[in-house]
Amino acid sequence: MNGPYTWWLAGAFVVLGPLVGALLAGIDRRLTARMQSRQGPPLLQPIYDVLKLLEKDTLVVTRLQTLYLWLFLFFMIVSGFILFLGSDLLLSLFALTVSGIFLCLAAYSTNSPYSHIGASRELMLMMADEPMLILVPLGFYLVTDSFRVEDIVAGSPWQVLQLSGILVGFLFVLTIKLRKSPFDLSSSHHGHQELVKGLTTDFSGSDLALVEIAHWYENVILLGWLYLFFAPWGPWLALPIACTLFFVEVLVDNTHARLTWSSTLKATWWTTLLVGVTNLMVLPLVV
């Protein structure tokens, strides 16, 4: 990658990221509806929902919640900007983690029992998926000798095979990051969630719209991370593969019952150990 191209790509993420993320969410809803033998909403329904939220009154429990939500959105954008700028992948992960912490702080600040339980579960899920997420940039570093995204994109076409275990582990925790069953413990888009909407229960109006927009950005970031495994194959091949794997999560979401928090923690850590850490230990021998 050259400098101007990466700046253009990073700028496109900031401007067009919500639109792409909303389309991904819309396709998700349509696929879910088809799997359940329903017609489903329009493809642009997520955008319509957010526009409607922006028109509604915002009930603010404490001003801190709005501040935390803006910081949640800000660090989400920073994470994606670093990623699409071709810069440090590890730094992008740290920004993504900080963003998630601010969302939890926003939920805690409302002093609602539902939000508190949802925020506690969200922190637990972060504790479950972060070890596997950290292994992703570490694996790329061992293959390309660099944490920079531009070096990873220009890496070996064989890196997806060299990092196959880490790829499997990332797909596993991707279900958590997308808040899909069986790991939708803190917040769910399904009606069967007994915590209503978990950590977003007390958000409304423009505050809830900020959460949705940030999740759109997050969808694009996660798709970008998935794309990196296949990036040396070229965008015309890598992007369709990444999108296909991304939407496999919809199938998982509709075919699995939700797990308890303890089962989620055990399953995620065992997966991290068996496929992620094992791949990382074998990788120096393979490379």
N, C-alpha and C positions, 0 to 999 in steps of 0.2 A: 504494500500500500504506500502511496505517497501522501505527504502532508495535506495538501488541499482536499484530496478525496476523502480522507478520514474526517476532516473538519466539516465537510459537506454532509457526510453520513451522520455525524453526531448531531448536527443542526437539524437534519431531517428527523432524527429520533425525537428531539424535543418538540418539534412542530407537528409531525405526523404520527408520533408514537401512540397518542390516545385514539386516533382514528383506526390504526391497524389493530390495536388492542381491543377496541370495541367490536371490530369485525371478527376477531378471533372469538370473543365472547358470544357474538351473535351466531357464529357457526356452531359453537359449542351447544347453544340452546337448541338450534335446529336439529343437530345430530341426536341430542338427548330426546327430543320430541319424537323423532322418527323411530328411535329404538323402543319408545313406549307407545308406538302406534298412534301418535298425535300429529296434528298439523304443525303445531309449533308457532312461535311468534315470528314477526318479520325479521329479516337479517339485521336491520338497524335498530331493533328494539332496545338494546342497551343504551344507545345514544338518546332515544326518545325518553327513556327512564331518567337519565341524568338531567336532561333539559327540563323535565317535569319537576325533579327534585330542586333544581335551581329556582323554580318559580314558587316553591312552597316556603312557608315560614320555618325558620331555624330555631328550635328550642335548645337554648344553651344552658346546661347545668352549671358549668364554670367556664370562664374565658380560657382557662388553660387547655381545655380539650380542643378548641379551635387552633390554638398555637401549635399544639402537638401534632394535629392533623396536617397543618401546613408544612411542618418539619418532616412528617412522614412522606408527603408528596415531594418535598424538595430533595430529600436524600434518595428517593426512588429515581428522580430525574438525574441526579448526580451519578448514581450507579450506572444507569443506562448510557449517560453521556460519556463516562470513562470507557465503558465497553465498546461503544460504536466509534469512539475516537481512536481505537486501536491501542489503548494504553494498558495499564497494569490490571490484569484480571483479578488478582488478589485484592487490590484496592477497590475494585468494583464490588466484590463480595462483601468487603467490610462496610461499604456504604449501604448495600442492600440490607445487611444485618442491623445497622443503626436505624434505618428506616422502619424496620419491623418493631424495634424497641419503642420508637416514638408512637406507633399505633397502639401498643400495649399501654403506654403511659396515658394516652388519650382515654382509653377505656377505663383505666384505674381512676382517673381524675373525676369520673362521673359519680363515684360512690354508689353505684348500683350493684346489687348482688349478681345479677345476670352478667353484666359487663365484667365484674371482677373475676367470676369463674371463667368467662370466655378469655380474658386476658391471661389468666393463669395457665389455661390450656394452650394458648398461643405461645407463651414462653416455653412451656414444656415441649411443644412441637419444634420450636427453634432449637432447643437443646438436643432434640432427637435428630434433626436433619443437618445441623451445622457441621458436625464431624465429616459427613459424607461430602458436603459442599466444599469444605476446605481441601479434601483430597483431589477435587477436580483440577484446580490450578496447580497443585503439587504434581499431579500426574503429567499435565502439560509441560511443566518445567523440566521434568526428567526426560521428556521426549524431545523438546525443542530447545532446552537450556535457556528458557526465557519465560517470564510471566506476561510479557506483552502480547496483546491480542493480535497485533499485526504479524508477529513472528509465528504465532500459532496458526493463523490463516495460511501463512506461506510454508507450513511445515510439511512433513512427509505424508503421502497418501495412505501410508500404512499405520498412521497414528491411531485410527479408530480401532484397528485390530490390537494394537499394543495396549490400548486403554479400554478394551472391551469390558473388563470387570468394572472399571470406574463408570463406564457408560451405563451399565445395568444398574449400578448403585444410584447414579444420578436420576435415571428414569423412575426408580423406586421413590426417592425423596421428592421428585417432581410432583407426584400425587399429593404430597403434603403441601408443597408450596402453592399449588393450584387449589388447595382446599377441596379436594375430591374425596369421595368415599374410597376406601374405608378409613380415611384419616381426617375427615371433616369434623374435628372435635371442637374447634374454637368458633367457627362460623361456617354456615352452610347456605347454599342457594336452594337447598331442597326444603320442602314443607315439613319434613318429619323431624327437624332439629328441635329437640326439647328445650334448648336454651334460646328459643326464638331466633335471634340472629347473633347470639353469643356476644363477642366483644363489640359489635356495632349496634347493640340493642338500643342504646340511648342517643344515637346519632340521628339527625334528621336534616331535611332541607339541604342547604349548601354544604354542611359538614359531611353528610353522607355522600353527597356528590363528589367531594374531595377523595373520599375513600375509594369510590368506584373508579375515578380517573386514575388514581395511583395504581389500582389493580390492573387497569389497562396497560399502563406503562410496565408493570411487573410481568404481564403476559409476554410482552415483546422482549423484555430482558431475558426471561427464561427460554424463550424460543431462540434468542441469540446465543445463549450458552449451549443449547442443544446443537445448534448449527456449527459451532466450533469443532465438534468431533468430526464432522464431514467436510469442513471448509476447504481442505486441500484438493478435494475432488472438483471444485468449481461450483459456483452458485446454482447453475442450471440443474445439477444433480443433487447437491447438498441440501438446498432449500426444500425441494419436495420430500426428501427423506426425513428431514427435521420436522416438517409440518405433519407428515404422516404419523411419526412417533408421538408428536405433541398431541394429536387428536386421538391416539390410542388411549390416552388418559380418560377420554369421555366414555369409552367402552368399559374401562376399569371402574369408573364412577357408577355406571349403571348395572354392574354385575356383581358388586361386592357390598356386603353389609358392613356397617361401621364397626370398628374395633373399639375396645376400651383404651384409656390412656396408657395403662400399663402394658397392654399387648402391643400398642403402637410403638412405645419406647423400646421394648425388647426386640420387636421385629426389625425396626430401623437400625438399631445398633448391631444386631447380628448380621444384617445385610451389609452394613458398612464394614464390619470386620471380615466377613467371608469373601466378599467380592471386591470391596474397595481397598482395604489394607493388604489383602493377599496380592491383588494386582500391583499395588505400589511396591511390595517387597520383591516380586518377580520381575518387575519392569527393568531394573538395572541389568539383569541377566539377559533380557530380551534385546534391549537397546545395544 
